[in-house]
Amino acid sequence: MEKKDVNWSSLGFSYIPVDYRFVAHWKDGKWDEGHITSDSTVTISESAGVLQYAQTCFEGLKVYTTKDGSIVAFRPDMNARRMQDSAERLIMPKVPEEMFLRALDEVVKANAAWVPPYGSGATLYIRPFLFGSGPVIGVAPAPEYEFRLFATPVGPYFKGGIKPLRIMVSDYDRAAPHGTGHIKAGLNYAMSLYPIEHAHKAGFSENMYLDAATRTYVEETGGANFLFVKKDGNLVTPKSGTILPSITRRSLVQVAKDYLGLDVEERPVTFDEVKDFSEVGLCGTAAVISPVGSITFNGGEIRVPSGMDEMGPVLTKLRETLTGIQMGDIKAPEGWIRKIM
């Protein structure tokens, strides 16, 4: 198939409209079948639940062209289930896993010319989202909902690729105990916009959020989980009920154990410990792994031993192994790869 005339290697992480997307509606207690459309606009009531009370959640996953020319998605069933968890917490109807995966397949097949070629460094980013489209005035769940899934080709999430980042400890809280930090609610990200603008203006790429209750434990950034490497080369990742369960992080933990033979600790991590780690990374769908070179906080700066020039050796091996699995260069665990074409 002839690909679109795109300079794939120059893509950043931004929205480029493609030809088709999927839409389905929930009304009177049930979903319709859904369909592919070329219309990228959304028409809803001025009193829609999403506009009045932020009743929305979303997912993010990637589609790849593998070495043998196949077009595949990485663990989309986990995205479907996480969206169901988000919907339940926000009193929205769950999108059936079958519909979620069917929408993915149909959108990718309809936009196959937009899937970046193998070795280009780019991928097709998939954005499924669910929102209250019916009108409400009193604080209550919306009476109608819309599920949509669109695609856009993307390059690296952070400018400069995988160059180590400068981040800062935020004075703001990302999520409260017993709140919505563990789901992918749009409102979580709206609340992170002010702090991230503050960080950018101060010259940092991201925020490190601490727990809201005690401000002593590391949580995550506005859009990624943390990975820490101990001096002995083994891995530590923060555990908390207010951290989003990143699919990339969970996959990297399994890769670390099963492919690299590392010990992995999933536990609460105090900020005081961070200075003792040899490597620090951010992980998520968009970035895979991005290294951190320095962490600024009130009263000082932690300079990560792996430095500001390149990613450390353990995180490099982790990243290479996971991307090798995603691209078909390394055999994947059973069920991790969904072949679409």
Order of alpha helices (4+ residues) and beta strands (2+ residues): beta-beta-beta-alpha-beta-beta-beta-alpha-alpha-beta-beta-beta-alpha-beta-beta-beta-alpha-beta-beta-beta-beta-alpha-beta
